[in-house]
Amino acid sequence: MSTELARSVVRFSLARWLCLMGLLFVSCDDGPSRMEMVAAARSPAASWDYLGDSMSEAALLVEEFSQDDLERREGYRLLARTVGLGFDRFLEYGQPEVPDFYRVQSAHRKFAGDNPDQLYHAAAIEGSRSYRIRGRWSDGRVTTALIEFGVYGGGLSFDDENAKRRLVGYLDESDLILDDGGNFEVTLSAKAHPGNWIQLEDDVENVLVRRYFSSPQQSDPLPLEIELIDEKPPARPLAQADLARGLIGTGAFLVETVKIWGGWYPGVLERLGPNRLGLLPDEGDLLTPAEMTYLEGAWQLAADEALVLRFVPPDVPYWGFLPMNIWMESFDWRVAPVSVNNFSATRGEDGSVTIVVSEEDPGLPNWIVTMGHRRGLMAFRFARLGEQPVPEVVTRVVPLASLSEESLERVGFETGRRVF
């Protein structure tokens, strides 16, 4: 796919994708809205046929974006993972009157730049209702490093700038009140509530809870619960509209997910060049956390090359770096070192951190394996920077065979960050 075509795909698909992740019945383009498609799907078979057609369309996109067999295999795996996420988002957990958390990212569900150190749960809610979230900060074995409850509302259209999806309100660890046992309750409602409270507005439709830990968590050591405070609705059987909404929403979400993340790599590569980092352009509609700063980049390496990154970490409670494949998925952190954070990093005598990304292990600290990939995306996260400047990360591609602790001290670096 050409770079210009990829850029146009990203511009269109990001808007469309945000619609699909948000409001179920917003028309995101000049074609039929999903409300119209749901109304037209008068049988389960018709809804299923739409999903099947969407899967075929998404498969063609995987073939277009892939350059080798590994990227192609991972692209088809992305399709399967995204269908599962779509079922959760639009079918199984899509009822705000019966809220429940589902896990957006895990060791087996990589999505939209997943972070191995993060647990990310979402639930469907409505601004006219009231909810209560319960959880624990620590169980004596595992302790939460950071937490953010984010409530999102709005849609996204091409004509109305005021309709953009947005963060309505949030609560993080700096204001979170815990009881003597380390437990917490957070109320989501339109009316004020004592204690931990986030105000809801009419167009709210989602709550996302992001929790950061010192290392990846394959299971959830501190489960969350969400309940409707208002009067519970009567039980009802599955309606055709529910099924159609779930299957059609999943199909549309699948196609736009492949478009946006498949097109992200060429867009970043064109803007920054290879093996360099720049601030992630974010106008507030990317569903990023409220106090997280991102650097992004596109990496390219031969099998006998290494990407070396050096920076002085800021004074923050969490920072992390990871390379990803072209589909914006982290590598398998269950079996290999795929990321570095402030808890795991080895620092130099001057306080700097040097990270090495390569296929083979050079025997140096802070090494990350590329697991057979020759290109991909990469990202830095810096939490709660406050007034501190964004760290400048400098980069250099060197022959892997030349690397040693002594040679790292002699590596000449290029400025790797540009401010937008």
Secondary structure, DSSP 8 states (H G I E B T S, - for coil): --HHHHHHHHHHHHHHHHHHHS-TT---SSS--HHHHHHH--SHHHHHHHHHHHHHHHHHHHHHH--SHHHHHHHHHHHHHHHHHHIIIIIIT--TTS---EES--SS---SS--TTEEEEEEE--TTS-EEEEEESB-SS-B-SEEEEEEEE----SS-GGG--EEEEEEETTT----TTSEEEEEEESS--SSEEEE--TTEEEEEEEEE-SS--SS-SS--EEEE-S---------HHHHHHHHHHHHHHHHHHHHHHHTHHHHHHHHH-BT-EEE----S-S---TTEEEEEEEEE--TTEEEEEEE---S-S-EEEEEE-TTS-B--TTTS---EETTT--B-TTS-EEEEEESS--S-TTEEE-TT-SEEEEEEEEE--TTS-----EEEEEEGGG--HHHHHH---EE-EE--
